[in-house]
Amino acid sequence: MTRNPTTRRSALAWLGMGASAVALGACGGTPANAQQNFRVSYSEAEWRERLTREQFRILREAGTERAFTSPLNDEHRAGTFHCQGCGNALFSSEHKYDSGTGWPSFWRPIDNGAVGYSTDRLLGYPRTEEHCADCGGHLGHRFNDGPRPTGHRHCINGVALEFRPA
């Protein structure tokens, strides 16, 4: 049986409406990495001043944007994706691919020190949460269903990213 990416995308979009609502509620809260010290650090008031309301919800409260809403999901130019919180280079367009999930996806970070990982159990099972290694901002999650050579899918909230063309 041949997979039809359009059918998969439509089904994911339909399911994503309900799943996003669950995820939006379940992923909100304090990121698992909130107690760590990071190179870039601000008070909650300073973060609120620096970020939009939605960026704060995603980056500082571990929120999730709705699937298929980020313009970066369809960004195909050469360039680099940086953390909206601190400007840290996180992902290269060379490692971006269309996962069909509705979020910008990458098969690897730009380098081994760009992102950090922690275990997120907010949905009742363990997931690998990704955060910016420099400021601790919540980016999304890493799954083990991505393409070769890594087999990873870094499923990232577009709101957490700033794209800088090459």
GROMACS elastic network, one bead per residue, 0.5 to 0.9 nm:
[ bonds ]
;  ai    aj funct       b0    kb
    3     6     6  0.88902   500
    3     7     6  0.81593   500
    3     8     6  0.77350   500
    4     7     6  0.53609   500
    4     8     6  0.62722   500
    4     9     6  0.86313   500
    5     9     6  0.59311   500
    5    10     6  0.84845   500
    5   100     6  0.71574   500
    6     9     6  0.50279   500
    6    10     6  0.60880   500
    6    11     6  0.85139   500
    6   100     6  0.86154   500
    7    10     6  0.50845   500
    7    11     6  0.60582   500
    7    12     6  0.84169   500
    8    11     6  0.51346   500
    8    12     6  0.59595   500
    8    13     6  0.84109   500
    8   100     6  0.71280   500
    8   101     6  0.87289   500
    9    12     6  0.50208   500
    9    13     6  0.59340   500
    9    14     6  0.85288   500
    9   100     6  0.55068   500
    9   101     6  0.69860   500
    9   102     6  0.78685   500
   10    13     6  0.50054   500
   10    14     6  0.61542   500
   10    15     6  0.84878   500
   11    14     6  0.51201   500
   11    15     6  0.59907   500
   11    16     6  0.80525   500
   12    16     6  0.53723   500
   12    17     6  0.84378   500
   12    67     6  0.85924   500
   12   100     6  0.76803   500
   12   101     6  0.64514   500
   12   102     6  0.78306   500
   13    17     6  0.63947   500
   13    67     6  0.69657   500
   13    68     6  0.71774   500
   13   101     6  0.79172   500
   13   102     6  0.73666   500
   14    17     6  0.55923   500
   14    18     6  0.74906   500
   14    19     6  0.89140   500
   15    18     6  0.56087   500
   15    19     6  0.59525   500
   15    20     6  0.81795   500
   16    20     6  0.52250   500
   16    21     6  0.79961   500
   16    66     6  0.75445   500
   16    67     6  0.60362   500
   16    68     6  0.85673   500
   16   101     6  0.83616   500
   16   102     6  0.82483   500
   17    20     6  0.52772   500
   17    21     6  0.63206   500
   17    22     6  0.88413   500
   17    66     6  0.74085   500
   17    67     6  0.74939   500
   18    21     6  0.51437   500
   18    22     6  0.63939   500
   18    23     6  0.85802   500
   19    22     6  0.50497   500
   19    23     6  0.59119   500
   19    24     6  0.83238   500
   19    66     6  0.89622   500
   19    67     6  0.89989   500
   20    24     6  0.56812   500
   20    25     6  0.83964   500
   20    64     6  0.76304   500
   20    65     6  0.75468   500
   20    66     6  0.54705   500
   20    67     6  0.66486   500
   21    24     6  0.51149   500
   21    25     6  0.64216   500
   21    26     6  0.85313   500
   21    66     6  0.77578   500
   22    25     6  0.53638   500
   22    26     6  0.59249   500
   22    27     6  0.83200   500
   22   123     6  0.89618   500
   23    27     6  0.54633   500
   23    28     6  0.80136   500
   23    63     6  0.81378   500
   23    64     6  0.66467   500
   23    65     6  0.88188   500
   23    66     6  0.87625   500
   23   123     6  0.78620   500
   24    27     6  0.55887   500
   24    28     6  0.62141   500
   24    63     6  0.60399   500
   24    64     6  0.52892   500
   24    65     6  0.70774   500
   24    66     6  0.77003   500
   25    28     6  0.56019   500
   25    29     6  0.87138   500
   25    63     6  0.79179   500
   25    64     6  0.85617   500
   26    29     6  0.81132   500
   26    63     6  0.83510   500
   26   122     6  0.59713   500
   26   123     6  0.60715   500
   27    30     6  0.88194   500
   27    31     6  0.87248   500
   27    61     6  0.83019   500
   27    62     6  0.59252   500
   27    63     6  0.52975   500
   27    64     6  0.64941   500
   27   120     6  0.87478   500
   27   122     6  0.61613   500
   27   123     6  0.74268   500
   28    31     6  0.82478   500
   28    57     6  0.76132   500
   28    58     6  0.79904   500
   28    61     6  0.57145   500
   28    62     6  0.52261   500
   28    64     6  0.73903   500
   28   122     6  0.86027   500
   29    57     6  0.86764   500
   29    60     6  0.84722   500
   29    62     6  0.58955   500
   29    63     6  0.71777   500
   30    33     6  0.82326   500
   30    34     6  0.65775   500
   30    60     6  0.71748   500
   30    62     6  0.61698   500
   31    34     6  0.53616   500
   31    35     6  0.87534   500
   31    59     6  0.85394   500
   31    60     6  0.70158   500
   31    61     6  0.60539   500
   31    62     6  0.51688   500
   31    63     6  0.88505   500
   31   120     6  0.82209   500
   31   129     6  0.86249   500
   31   131     6  0.86638   500
   31   136     6  0.84717   500
   31   137     6  0.81325   500
   31   138     6  0.66007   500
   32    35     6  0.76147   500
   32    62     6  0.85632   500
   32   118     6  0.64561   500
   32   119     6  0.70988   500
   32   120     6  0.65990   500
   32   129     6  0.80798   500
   33    36     6  0.56577   500
   33    37     6  0.88578   500
   33   116     6  0.88238   500
   33   117     6  0.82751   500
   33   118     6  0.66759   500
   33   131     6  0.77547   500
   33   136     6  0.65547   500
   33   137     6  0.86288   500
   33   138     6  0.84995   500
   34    37     6  0.82294   500
   34    60     6  0.83927   500
   34   136     6  0.70751   500
   34   137     6  0.87478   500
   36   136     6  0.78271   500
   37    40     6  0.85168   500
   37    41     6  0.77297   500
   37   135     6  0.84193   500
   37   136     6  0.82558   500
   38    41     6  0.61330   500
   38   133     6  0.71701   500
   38   134     6  0.55631   500
   38   135     6  0.53065   500
   38   136     6  0.64014   500
   39   133     6  0.81917   500
   39   134     6  0.51964   500
   39   135     6  0.62518   500
   39   136     6  0.89142   500
   40    85     6  0.89689   500
   40    86     6  0.69447   500
   40   134     6  0.56795   500
   40   136     6  0.81943   500
   41    47     6  0.88043   500
   41   134     6  0.85490   500
   41   135     6  0.60775   500
   41   136     6  0.84988   500
   42    45     6  0.78897   500
   42    46     6  0.56423   500
   42    47     6  0.60177   500
   42   135     6  0.87253   500
   43    46     6  0.51004   500
   43    47     6  0.62524   500
   43    48     6  0.86244   500
   44    47     6  0.51108   500
   44    48     6  0.61780   500
   44    49     6  0.86543   500
   44    60     6  0.84905   500
   45    48     6  0.50916   500
   45    49     6  0.62744   500
   45    50     6  0.87534   500
   46    49     6  0.50250   500
   46    50     6  0.61899   500
   46    51     6  0.86386   500
   47    50     6  0.50746   500
   47    51     6  0.59778   500
   47    56     6  0.70819   500
   47    60     6  0.80078   500
   47    85     6  0.80112   500
   48    51     6  0.54369   500
   48    52     6  0.71090   500
   48    53     6  0.72082   500
   48    55     6  0.89437   500
   48    56     6  0.63379   500
   49    52     6  0.77125   500
   50    56     6  0.86973   500
   50    85     6  0.77720   500
   51    54     6  0.78650   500
   51    55     6  0.56148   500
   51    56     6  0.56578   500
   51    59     6  0.89986   500
   51    84     6  0.79200   500
   51    85     6  0.70597   500
   52    55     6  0.50937   500
   52    56     6  0.61010   500
   52    57     6  0.85884   500
   53    56     6  0.51768   500
   53    57     6  0.62400   500
   53    58     6  0.87803   500
   54    57     6  0.50177   500
   54    58     6  0.62416   500
   54    59     6  0.84842   500
   54    63     6  0.86595   500
   54    65     6  0.84567   500
   54   159     6  0.73065   500
   55    58     6  0.51997   500
   55    59     6  0.57685   500
   55    60     6  0.78065   500
   55    63     6  0.89600   500
   55    84     6  0.75814   500
   55    85     6  0.80775   500
   55   159     6  0.58432   500
   55   160     6  0.62495   500
   56    59     6  0.52752   500
   56    60     6  0.51891   500
   56    61     6  0.67207   500
   56    62     6  0.87481   500
   56    63     6  0.86142   500
   56    85     6  0.86335   500
   56   137     6  0.89664   500
   56   160     6  0.89324   500
   57    60     6  0.58480   500
   57    62     6  0.65825   500
   57    63     6  0.53739   500
   57    64     6  0.80741   500
   58    61     6  0.57078   500
   58    62     6  0.50049   500
   58    64     6  0.58394   500
   58    65     6  0.73084   500
   58   137     6  0.79858   500
   58   138     6  0.63949   500
   58   139     6  0.74291   500
   58   140     6  0.87079   500
   58   157     6  0.75930   500
   58   159     6  0.71506   500
   58   160     6  0.66687   500
   59    62     6  0.57612   500
   59    63     6  0.70957   500
   59    84     6  0.82795   500
   59    85     6  0.72858   500
   59   131     6  0.83097   500
   59   132     6  0.89951   500
   59   136     6  0.80639   500
   59   139     6  0.64555   500
   59   159     6  0.83389   500
   59   160     6  0.61181   500
   60    63     6  0.79459   500
   60   136     6  0.80999   500
   60   137     6  0.56945   500
   60   138     6  0.63784   500
   61   137     6  0.85622   500
   61   138     6  0.75141   500
   62   137     6  0.79057   500
   62   138     6  0.52437   500
   62   139     6  0.77850   500
   62   140     6  0.79855   500
   63   138     6  0.78132   500
   63   140     6  0.86000   500
   63   157     6  0.88398   500
   64    67     6  0.86944   500
   64   139     6  0.88200   500
   64   140     6  0.74638   500
   64   157     6  0.65313   500
   64   159     6  0.89357   500
   65    68     6  0.87955   500
   65    69     6  0.73832   500
   65    70     6  0.80006   500
   65   103     6  0.85410   500
   65   157     6  0.61496   500
   65   158     6  0.77710   500
   65   159     6  0.72929   500
   66    69     6  0.59120   500
   66    70     6  0.81841   500
   66   102     6  0.81475   500
   66   103     6  0.84725   500
   66   157     6  0.87887   500
   67    70     6  0.76272   500
   67   101     6  0.70790   500
   67   103     6  0.59064   500
   67   157     6  0.88764   500
   68    71     6  0.81883   500
   68    73     6  0.71225   500
   68   101     6  0.77175   500
   68   103     6  0.62428   500
   68   104     6  0.89989   500
   69    72     6  0.87670   500
   69    73     6  0.79087   500
   69   102     6  0.73955   500
   69   103     6  0.79713   500
   69   158     6  0.84007   500
   70    73     6  0.55204   500
   70    74     6  0.79368   500
   70   102     6  0.80067   500
   70   103     6  0.69903   500
   70   104     6  0.77632   500
   70   157     6  0.77147   500
   70   158     6  0.53011   500
   70   159     6  0.70022   500
   71    74     6  0.58152   500
   71    75     6  0.67318   500
   71   104     6  0.89461   500
   71   158     6  0.74277   500
   72    76     6  0.83578   500
   72   103     6  0.81321   500
   72   104     6  0.62499   500
   72   158     6  0.57610   500
   72   159     6  0.85918   500
   72   161     6  0.82023   500
   72   162     6  0.86261   500
   72   163     6  0.75975   500
   73    76     6  0.85650   500
   73    98     6  0.77557   500
   73   102     6  0.67459   500
   73   103     6  0.56089   500
   73   105     6  0.76974   500
   73   158     6  0.70462   500
   74    98     6  0.82172   500
   74   104     6  0.77666   500
   75    78     6  0.88721   500
   75    93     6  0.85335   500
   75   104     6  0.84825   500
   75   163     6  0.84790   500
   76    79     6  0.87720   500
   76    93     6  0.71834   500
   76    96     6  0.83170   500
   76    97     6  0.89544   500
   77    93     6  0.71130   500
   77   165     6  0.66821   500
   77   166     6  0.79929   500
   78    92     6  0.79558   500
   78    93     6  0.54942   500
   78    94     6  0.72043   500
   78   164     6  0.86764   500
   78   165     6  0.59174   500
   78   166     6  0.55138   500
   79    91     6  0.89034   500
   79    92     6  0.62274   500
   79    93     6  0.54568   500
   79    94     6  0.80661   500
   79   163     6  0.69571   500
   79   164     6  0.55639   500
   80    89     6  0.67098   500
   80    90     6  0.74490   500
   80    91     6  0.59138   500
   80    93     6  0.59372   500
   80    94     6  0.87514   500
   80   110     6  0.83812   500
   80   162     6  0.82607   500
   80   163     6  0.58332   500
   80   164     6  0.53077   500
   80   165     6  0.64473   500
   80   166     6  0.70598   500
   81    87     6  0.89574   500
   81    88     6  0.86227   500
   81    89     6  0.61276   500
   81    90     6  0.57743   500
   81    91     6  0.50450   500
   81    92     6  0.61090   500
   81    93     6  0.73664   500
   81   110     6  0.88521   500
   81   161     6  0.59021   500
   81   162     6  0.55189   500
   81   164     6  0.62654   500
   81   165     6  0.86565   500
   82    85     6  0.86835   500
   82    86     6  0.80671   500
   82    87     6  0.52426   500
   82    88     6  0.52799   500
   82    90     6  0.52486   500
   82    91     6  0.69755   500
   82   160     6  0.82790   500
   82   161     6  0.54021   500
   82   163     6  0.62558   500
   82   164     6  0.74474   500
   83    86     6  0.56687   500
   83    88     6  0.52152   500
   83    89     6  0.65550   500
   83    90     6  0.65989   500
   83   132     6  0.68298   500
   83   134     6  0.89890   500
   83   135     6  0.86727   500
   83   137     6  0.78547   500
   83   139     6  0.82562   500
   83   160     6  0.59983   500
   83   162     6  0.61333   500
   83   163     6  0.89471   500
   84    87     6  0.58804   500
   84    88     6  0.81652   500
   84   137     6  0.86500   500
   84   159     6  0.75835   500
   84   160     6  0.53251   500
   84   161     6  0.51233   500
   84   162     6  0.54833   500
   85    88     6  0.81854   500
   85   132     6  0.86659   500
   85   135     6  0.70486   500
   85   136     6  0.89276   500
   85   137     6  0.67371   500
   85   160     6  0.74312   500
   85   161     6  0.84382   500
   86   132     6  0.86551   500
   86   134     6  0.73334   500
   86   135     6  0.64132   500
   86   137     6  0.86613   500
   87    90     6  0.87464   500
   87   134     6  0.89337   500
   87   161     6  0.88096   500
   87   162     6  0.78274   500
   88   114     6  0.73456   500
   88   132     6  0.74576   500
   88   133     6  0.81858   500
   88   134     6  0.66529   500
   88   135     6  0.83967   500
   89    92     6  0.82020   500
   89   110     6  0.71045   500
   89   111     6  0.88601   500
   89   114     6  0.67985   500
   90   109     6  0.58206   500
   90   110     6  0.54258   500
   90   111     6  0.75595   500
   90   113     6  0.89395   500
   90   114     6  0.53035   500
   90   115     6  0.67161   500
   90   132     6  0.74816   500
   90   133     6  0.89089   500
   90   161     6  0.84939   500
   91    94     6  0.83855   500
   91    95     6  0.71264   500
   91    96     6  0.78434   500
   91   106     6  0.72935   500
   91   108     6  0.73108   500
   91   111     6  0.79353   500
   91   114     6  0.81155   500
   92    95     6  0.55893   500
   92    96     6  0.68833   500
   92   106     6  0.82443   500
   92   108     6  0.85534   500
   92   109     6  0.71812   500
   92   110     6  0.54515   500
   93    96     6  0.50410   500
   93    97     6  0.83661   500
   93   106     6  0.81959   500
   94    97     6  0.84871   500
   94   106     6  0.86969   500
   95   105     6  0.84569   500
   95   106     6  0.52719   500
   95   107     6  0.56117   500
   95   108     6  0.61149   500
   95   109     6  0.75979   500
   95   110     6  0.79295   500
   96   104     6  0.74198   500
   96   105     6  0.57437   500
   96   107     6  0.65462   500
   96   108     6  0.82064   500
   97   100     6  0.89792   500
   97   104     6  0.77186   500
   97   105     6  0.58165   500
   97   106     6  0.58394   500
   97   107     6  0.73968   500
   97   147     6  0.88082   500
   98   101     6  0.79015   500
   98   102     6  0.84770   500
   98   103     6  0.85680   500
   98   104     6  0.73465   500
   98   105     6  0.64950   500
   98   106     6  0.83665   500
   99   102     6  0.75639   500
   99   103     6  0.78887   500
   99   104     6  0.79018   500
   99   105     6  0.61870   500
   99   106     6  0.84894   500
   99   146     6  0.78378   500
   99   153     6  0.78531   500
   99   155     6  0.85955   500
  100   103     6  0.79004   500
  100   105     6  0.89124   500
  101   104     6  0.82981   500
  101   105     6  0.83344   500
  101   155     6  0.82800   500
  102   105     6  0.86440   500
  102   155     6  0.89575   500
  103   155     6  0.60286   500
  103   156     6  0.60288   500
  103   157     6  0.61832   500
  103   158     6  0.68065   500
  104   154     6  0.81547   500
  104   155     6  0.61557   500
  104   156     6  0.55329   500
  104   157     6  0.68028   500
  104   158     6  0.62466   500
  105   146     6  0.89251   500
  105   153     6  0.61428   500
  105   154     6  0.53292   500
  105   156     6  0.61056   500
  105   157     6  0.89816   500
  106   109     6  0.71296   500
  106   146     6  0.83118   500
  106   152     6  0.79138   500
  106   153     6  0.58527   500
  106   154     6  0.50577   500
  106   155     6  0.69428   500
  106   156     6  0.80795   500
  107   146     6  0.62542   500
  107   147     6  0.65357   500
  107   148     6  0.77478   500
  107   149     6  0.80171   500
  107   150     6  0.64267   500
  107   151     6  0.70710   500
  107   152     6  0.52992   500
  107   153     6  0.51933   500
  107   154     6  0.60765   500
  108   111     6  0.79054   500
  108   112     6  0.86977   500
  108   150     6  0.71062   500
  108   152     6  0.69672   500
  108   153     6  0.76075   500
  108   154     6  0.68412   500
  109   112     6  0.67480   500
  109   113     6  0.84673   500
  109   114     6  0.65909   500
  109   115     6  0.70279   500
  109   154     6  0.79566   500
  110   113     6  0.84533   500
  110   114     6  0.66359   500
  110   115     6  0.88520   500
  111   114     6  0.56055   500
  111   115     6  0.82027   500
  112   115     6  0.71770   500
  112   116     6  0.88634   500
  113   116     6  0.73202   500
  113   133     6  0.67497   500
  114   131     6  0.88714   500
  114   132     6  0.65401   500
  114   133     6  0.54857   500
  114   134     6  0.75708   500
  115   130     6  0.63950   500
  115   131     6  0.55967   500
  115   134     6  0.79639   500
  115   136     6  0.86225   500
  115   139     6  0.87569   500
  116   129     6  0.82457   500
  116   130     6  0.57180   500
  116   131     6  0.52060   500
  116   132     6  0.60960   500
  116   133     6  0.50385   500
  116   134     6  0.88176   500
  116   136     6  0.78294   500
  117   128     6  0.63308   500
  117   129     6  0.55307   500
  117   131     6  0.62602   500
  117   132     6  0.88206   500
  117   133     6  0.86183   500
  117   141     6  0.86249   500
  117   142     6  0.86065   500
  118   127     6  0.83558   500
  118   128     6  0.58443   500
  118   129     6  0.52209   500
  118   130     6  0.67172   500
  118   131     6  0.80570   500
  119   126     6  0.60830   500
  119   127     6  0.57117   500
  119   129     6  0.57750   500
  119   130     6  0.88609   500
  120   123     6  0.79341   500
  120   124     6  0.88353   500
  120   125     6  0.78480   500
  120   126     6  0.55824   500
  120   127     6  0.50944   500
  120   128     6  0.60587   500
  120   129     6  0.56757   500
  120   141     6  0.87795   500
  121   124     6  0.52878   500
  121   125     6  0.51248   500
  121   127     6  0.63630   500
  121   128     6  0.88909   500
  122   125     6  0.72308   500
  122   126     6  0.79264   500
  122   127     6  0.85960   500
  123   126     6  0.77897   500
  123   127     6  0.84952   500
  127   141     6  0.70128   500
  127   142     6  0.75607   500
  127   143     6  0.76683   500
  128   140     6  0.86574   500
  128   141     6  0.55084   500
  128   142     6  0.54252   500
  128   143     6  0.70569   500
  129   138     6  0.75969   500
  129   139     6  0.77371   500
  129   140     6  0.59812   500
  129   142     6  0.64329   500
  130   133     6  0.88787   500
  130   136     6  0.88925   500
  130   137     6  0.85412   500
  130   138     6  0.62377   500
  130   139     6  0.54868   500
  130   140     6  0.53650   500
  130   141     6  0.51779   500
  130   142     6  0.66187   500
  130   154     6  0.80795   500
  130   155     6  0.89297   500
  130   156     6  0.82989   500
  131   134     6  0.86827   500
  131   135     6  0.80758   500
  131   136     6  0.52669   500
  131   137     6  0.51924   500
  131   139     6  0.50688   500
  131   140     6  0.71705   500
  131   141     6  0.85138   500
  132   135     6  0.56752   500
  132   137     6  0.51654   500
  132   138     6  0.66801   500
  132   139     6  0.67694   500
  133   136     6  0.57078   500
  133   137     6  0.80320   500
  134   137     6  0.82290   500
  136   139     6  0.88453   500
  137   160     6  0.78697   500
  138   141     6  0.87990   500
  138   157     6  0.86813   500
  138   160     6  0.75406   500
  139   155     6  0.82433   500
  139   156     6  0.54361   500
  139   157     6  0.58354   500
  139   158     6  0.84123   500
  139   159     6  0.86723   500
  139   160     6  0.58062   500
  139   161     6  0.80095   500
  140   154     6  0.73701   500
  140   155     6  0.57159   500
  140   157     6  0.57384   500
  140   160     6  0.85733   500
  141   153     6  0.82001   500
  141   154     6  0.60027   500
  141   155     6  0.54021   500
  141   156     6  0.65833   500
  141   157     6  0.89640   500
  142   145     6  0.89637   500
  142   152     6  0.65504   500
  142   153     6  0.55274   500
  142   155     6  0.59757   500
  142   156     6  0.83561   500
  143   146     6  0.70888   500
  143   151     6  0.84018   500
  143   152     6  0.56319   500
  143   153     6  0.50772   500
  143   154     6  0.64926   500
  143   155     6  0.75168   500
  144   147     6  0.89731   500
  144   150     6  0.85741   500
  144   151     6  0.56723   500
  144   153     6  0.62237   500
  144   154     6  0.88638   500
  145   151     6  0.58093   500
  145   152     6  0.57490   500
  145   153     6  0.60087   500
  146   149     6  0.87630   500
  146   150     6  0.72265   500
  146   154     6  0.80010   500
  147   150     6  0.66037   500
  147   152     6  0.65468   500
  147   153     6  0.73595   500
  148   152     6  0.78418   500
  149   152     6  0.84165   500
  150   153     6  0.85442   500
  156   159     6  0.86399   500
  156   160     6  0.75528   500
  156   161     6  0.81749   500
  157   160     6  0.54841   500
  157   161     6  0.71623   500
  158   161     6  0.52134   500
  158   162     6  0.78749   500
  159   162     6  0.77948   500
